[in-house]
Amino acid sequence: MLRPKAAAPAYPPPHFVAVGDYRIAYFTAGPHDGRPLVLCHGLAASGLQFALDARFFAQQGFRVIVPDLRGHGRSTGPREYRHEDFSIARLAKDMIAVLDDAGVMQTDWVGNSLGGILALSVMGSVPERLNRFVSFGTAFALDVPKIVVPFMQLGHKIIGSELLARLGAPMTCRGERGQAVIYEMLRTLDMEAVIHIARHVERYNLIENAQKFDRPILMIRGSEDKAVNKALKTDLEIMRAQENFSLVDVQNAGHCANLDQPDIVRRAILDFLN
């Protein structure tokens, strides 16, 4: 239960865009005229998850955009949250506001978990804003028992953010550098926001949006992401019939595959985008 030995990477300075009562933070890397690429984190994480990936893709000439989702990282909101403010559709609109603020009309998108869910939502509302889509740790449809969210809430109340971070880092990621990132994200998470979002995503079905999307889709599947992989069985039965769909399996990678196997995941993404 010790803190990770490695240090988390530096968090690049943010930009902010106002969306109602919320200020959505994001950082950018790479040349302003580079090919746009969004790297979007999942639930209970932040843009820090992609700090090193942003540096890598910026060096390849991409203009990288890394948001902090509503209720995460350096994004801020009102003192009192409303449950309806954390729906999938609402968070997806935040991401469109980020693209507008950055002056980006169409982008490639890499999404982990919730970050992939939001891209699937964008596919159904403004698909022209997406060029190519990469997901990992994302089920295209999900239906989890309602006991899961209350269990999350109770667990956090009992052990607190610091102990959750110390326990969660080694459970989520094997490498020391990845554990340092997970630790920093978990110890500063806004559990109230996480619970609101978790209740919205415990049941959804966005696979029809993916079926209708006519541009390339890549799914990266980590071998150790057991819960999501179980949910992906039906998704894969449907998506494998799509000519624009491809699958890459990555061994010894869990839910945050980019932190477990960064070189392999970056290469898979770069090969797909090129």
Secondary structure, 3 states (H helix, E strand, C coil): CCCCCCCCCCCCCCEEEEECCEEEEEEEECCCCCEEEEEECCCCCCHHHHHHHHHHHHHCCEEEEEECCCCCCCCECCCCCCHHHHCHHHHHHHHHHHHHHHCCCCEEEEEECHHHHHHHHHHHHCHHHEEEEEEECCCCEEECCCCHHHHHHHHHHHHHHHHHHHHHHHHHCCCHHHHHHHHHHHHCCCHHHHHHHHHHHCEEECHHHHHHCCCCEEEEEECCCHHHHHHHHHHHHHHCCCCCEEEEEECCCCCCHHHHCHHHHHHHHHHHHC
